[in-house]
Amino acid sequence: MLRKAGVRTGRFTSPHLIDRWDGITINDRVVDQRLFEDAEGKVKRIDQQNDIGASSFELLTATAFQVFNETNVDMAVIECGMGGREDATNVLRDPVVSVITSIGRDHQEYLGNTIEEIALNKAGILKPGVPLVMPNYPKTMEHAIASKTLRIEANRIGALHAPMPRKLHVIGSISAQVAEKATQMKLATKAVELASASLARSGNAYFAKRPDLETVRKDLNPVMLDVVFPGRMQLLSIQSLTGRQNPVLVDGAHNLDAWQMLQRQVNNNWPAQRDPKSARVTWVFAQSSNEHKSPREMIETLCQHGDSVFATDFGPVDGMPWIKPAGAEAYGSPEDLKTRLRKFNICHSPPLDYVLRAACEEADGGPLVVTGSLYLVSDLMRLLRDAGHDPRNVKD
């Protein structure tokens, strides 16, 4: 939406997919490696000269900000790495707008064990007088607690709660990925609307005309029809690796909320295959080792009777050596799973391209999903990049 309005836009997301710098983009293009390394060098020198001892993520965050400063972006969209209150990105003291999306149980060892504690941690990004955009959460007990916690904290801090738009202005068919993310589309719409005054003051030609909000929505909402975030509900061709002609669905879903969203996506994409009488989806799974997340729970959430599962692992994560894949023991009894599934294979150690070929053979042209960890997705994208197709730059 910002690009459509002529705003030179930076974006910082994490974790990276292939290279340490690919979470930093300018107008949706991955930042040039030399520019990144030059900015990173400046940041590291400051860290060393002042004996700061910054963590790897703090250095990466500072490097992203340095890149945005050197490239003169008009506005940057910054994603918190984890939680909010103590996240490295929260050094920003005067944001234009704060956005809180989903709240679920993840990273409990850092954010807290209850939904209220996790919501309070995320509310740490709120600033006095800065608008807060948050979704209308589903009517469940946990979401009601999260919503109430955020509203109380916003009032205490003096953040301005902004209501979500009731509808989106889109024309034509909505992509499957975007349809599942209608809430995020509304969040983005509201955030851009709230940022419009700041953009107008900075001299942006579109917003300087002071268009009314209805016009903004009609002009900018349609660009979201083709929104695809690399590694998140993305359809990819792996023909160069396996010979498979049909694309596979790739998603880094790694917690219960994301698994449920992915399940709905799979059911919507392949309704015939999700019929209980003919369920036939093949899954390639990997998951990080974490006492709060169970691969068994992932399988029980996503898979139906008759599905096939290839459980594998991912390789070393650049810059984050402490992250390890879940071991075979995390899946419990293979025999128990085999009574539920058409096929269950634990493929620890074989190269990913070998696992993918085996999964393609099992799928036989039918639905194939790669999920469970962004680090598994990273390994797949690295294979595709090395085969001559870089799936990170999804739009020119």
N, C-alpha and C positions, 0 to 999 in steps of 0.2 A: 504493500500500500504506500509506504513512504517513497519507494523508488518510482512508482507511478506518478506521484506528485512532484517528482524532480528533486527529491531530497537525497543527497549523497549520504548513504547509510552504512554504518559499521555494525557488525554483529559479533558478539563473543559468546560462544556456547562451549560446553564441556560434557563429557570428555572428547578429546580429538578422535578422529576415526582412523586415519592412517599416519599422518605426520603431526608432530606437536603443534604446528602452526595452522592446521586446517580448521580449527574452531574459530579462527579470526577471519572474517570476510569483509570485503568492501564491495558494496552493491552486489552481494550474493556471490562474489568470486573469491576463492581462497587467496589470502594474501601471498604475495611473492616471497619465496623462501629467503632471498637475500635481504629484503626489507625487514622480514621478521628477525633474522639473525643479527642484523645491525641494531635493531631496537632492543633485542634481548641482551646484546653485549653491553649496551648503555645501562640497562636496568641492573645487570649483574655487577657492573663496576660500582654503581651507587651502593648496592647491597654490601659489597666487600669493603668499600672505603669507609662505610659507616658502621661496619660490624653489626649489621641488622640480623643476619641469619634467617632470611625469609625462606619459607617453604617453597617447594617446586610449584605449587598452584599459585601462591602469592607472586612468585616471579613471573609466571605465565600471565596472570591477571594484569600486573603492572606493564608487561610487554604489550598486551593488547591495547591498553590505554595509551601507551607511547606511540603505537602504530596509528591509532585513531587521531592523535594529536598531530603527528607528522604528515598524515594524508588529508588533513583538514576535512574530516567528515562533518556533515551538518548535524547529524544525530546518530547516537549509537544505541543499539538494543543489547542490553547486558543480562545474561542469564546467570543467576546464582549457581555456584557449583554444588552446594549442599546446604539446605536450610535457608538461613538468611542472616540472623543476628550476628553470628561470628564468621560469616563467609567473607573471603578476601574482597569480593566485589562490593561489599557494603561500606567501603571507604568513601564511596560517592555520597556527598552530604547534601547536594542540591539537585536531585533528579527532577525531571519534568513530570513524571508520573511513575507510580509504583503499581505493579501488577502481581497478584498472587493467583496462581492457577489451582491445580488440584492439590489436595492434602490427603496423603495416605501414609500407611506405616512403611517407612523405609529409613535406613540409616539410624535405627533406634539407638545404637550405641553412642551416637553423637547428638541426636535431636531430642531424645526422650522416648519413653515407652508408651505414652498415652497420646491420643489425638490432640488433647488440649496442650500438652507440652510441645508437640510438633508444630501446632498452629502458632503458639507463642514465639517459637524460634523463627518461623517464617515471617511473623509480624515484625521482627527486628529490622526489616528493611524500611518500615514506615517512617515518614518524616513529617514534622509539623507543617501544616499548610500545603502539603503535596497530595494531590488526588490519589486515592486508592481505587483500583479496579479489581473486582473479584467476582467470580461467577455466582449464579444462583445454584447452590449445591443441591444434589439430590436429597429427597426427604427421607434420610436415614438418621438414626440416632447419632452416629459418629459425625456425619456431615453437619448436623444441627449444632453439635458441640463446637466444631471447627468454625462455623459461621458466626456463632455467638461470641466465641473467643476473639476472632478477628475484629468484629464490630466494637467490642468493649475496648480492645487495645487501640483501635483507631481513634475512638473518642478520647481515650486517656492521653494519647500523644498529640491529638489535634490534626490528624490526617483527615482529608476530606473524602468521604465515601461517595463514589460516583455510581449511579444506577446503570445497569447493563442496558444496551439497546434491545427493544422488543423483537425486532426483525432484521434480517439482512436483505440487502438489495442485490440479488444475483440473477443473471439471465442465462438460460441454457442448462445443460445437465451438470450436476455437481459431481466431481470425482469422488470415488469411494473414500479416499483418504480424507478429503475435506468434509464430506457428509458426516463422518464419524467425529469430526472435530469442530462442529458448529459452535460449540461453546468457546473454543479458542478463537474462532473467527470473530465472535462478538466481543471478546476481550480485546483483540487486536483493533477492531473498529473503534471501540471506546477509547483505547489508549491513544490512537492517532488523533481522534477528535480533541482529546484533552491537550495533546501536544501542539495543536494547530496554532494557538496563540503565540507560543514560543517560536515556532517556525516562521510565522508571519513577521515577528519582530526581527528575526535574523535575516529577513530579506527574501525568503522563498517565494518565487513568483506565483505559485498556485495558491498558497495560503494567504499571501498578501492581498489577494482579491477579496478576502473575507467571505468565502462561500458559506452558506448556511449548512447546518449539519446534515440535512436531508440531501443536499447536493453532494457533499463529501461522500456520503454512503453510496449514492448512485454512481458516482465517478470511480470510486476506489474499491468497493466491495467485489466487483466482478474479477479483479486480478487474483483473488484468492481461490478461484476455481481450479487453477493449475498449480496451487502450492504443493510442493513436495519437499520434505526435509530429508536429506540423506540419512539412511539407516532407520527411518521411522515410517513404518507402513509404506514402504517403497517397493514397487514392482521392478525387479531387475532381471536382465537376461544373464544366464550363466552358461550360454551355449559355448562360449570360447573355452570354458573349463570342462564341460561335461558332454556337450553335444545336444543337451536338452533344448527343444525349440520353444516350449512355453516358458514364460517368465516365472520367477519365484517371488513370493511375498517375504520381504525382509523387514524385521522390526526388532529394535533393541529392548523390548518390554522386559522389565526386570523386577516388577513388584505386582502385587495383587490387582491394584487398580488398572495398571497397564495391561496385565494379562486378560482382564475382563473386557477391556476395550478391544484388544486384539481378537478375542473370541467372537465378539459381535461382528468385527470386520470380516473374519473368515466365514462366519455363517451367512453374512450378506453377499459376499463374493461368490461363494460356492454353495448355494442353498440345496442343490440336488445332492451333492456329496455329503451334506450334513443331515440328510434324511436318515433316521436311525436304522433303516433297512439297508442303506448302502453307504454308510459313513466310510470315507476313504481319503483321509488327509495324511500326508507324510510330513513329519516334523523333524527338524534338526535342532537340537537343544544344546546349550551350554549355559552354565550359571556360575557366578562368583561364589566363592566359599564365604558363607555368612550364616551365623547361628540364628538369625531372625528370618531367614528365607529358606524354604525347602523346595528342592526340585520336584519332590513328590506333589507338593501343593500346586506347582506350576502345571504338572501333567494332569492332575485331577481337574484343574480349572479349564484347561485348553482342550484336552483330548476327549474324544468320544470313543465308544466301543468300536473296534475295527480300524482305528487309526494306527499308524506305524510311527515309532520313535527311534531316532538315532541320537543318543546322548553322547556328546563329545566334550572337548575342552578347548580353551583358547591359549594362544601363545603368550610370551612375556609382554607386558604392557610398558611401552616406552615412557620413562619418567615416573612410573608408579610400580616399582618392583614388589610392593607389599600385596598387590592384588593377585589372587590366585583363583583358579577354577575349582569348583566343587569336585570332590573325588567320587569314585564309583560308589563308596559306601553311603553317600548322601541320598542315593536313590532307593535305598532299602532293598527289599527282596525282588530281584529280577523276575523270579517265578510268579510272584504275586502280580506284578505288572503285566506279565505275559498273558494272564487270564483275562485282562481287561483290553489289551491291545492286540492288534493283528501281528505286530512284530515289535520287539523291544531289544535294541542293541546298545551296549555301552562300548563306545569307540574311543577310549582314551589312548592317546599317543599317535594313532595313525594321522598322516597329514590331512588337512581339511579337504583338499581336492579329492582325496580317496573317499572320505566320508560322503562328500557331495555326490560323487558318481554312484556310490552304493545306494544313497537315498533316491537319486533319480531313477535308478533301475527299479527300486521298490515302488516308486510313485507311478512309473510307466506312463508319463505324460499328464498324470492327474495333479491335483493341488499339492504344492510343496512349500513349506514355511520354514524359514530360518529365524530363530528367536531365542530369547532368554538372557541375552547379554549384549551390550553394545561392543564389548571386546570381541565377541564372536563375529559380530557384524563387521568390525574393523578388519579381522583376519580375512573375511570373504572379500571385502573391498580392496584389500591389499593384493589379493590374488588377481582380481579383475584388473586393477591398475597395472600390475606387472604383465598382464595379458594384452595390454593396449587399450583398455577402456576404463577411464576414471569415472566412477559413478557419483563422485561428490559434487561435481559441477553439473547440477541437474538442469539448469537453464542458462542459456547464453545471455 
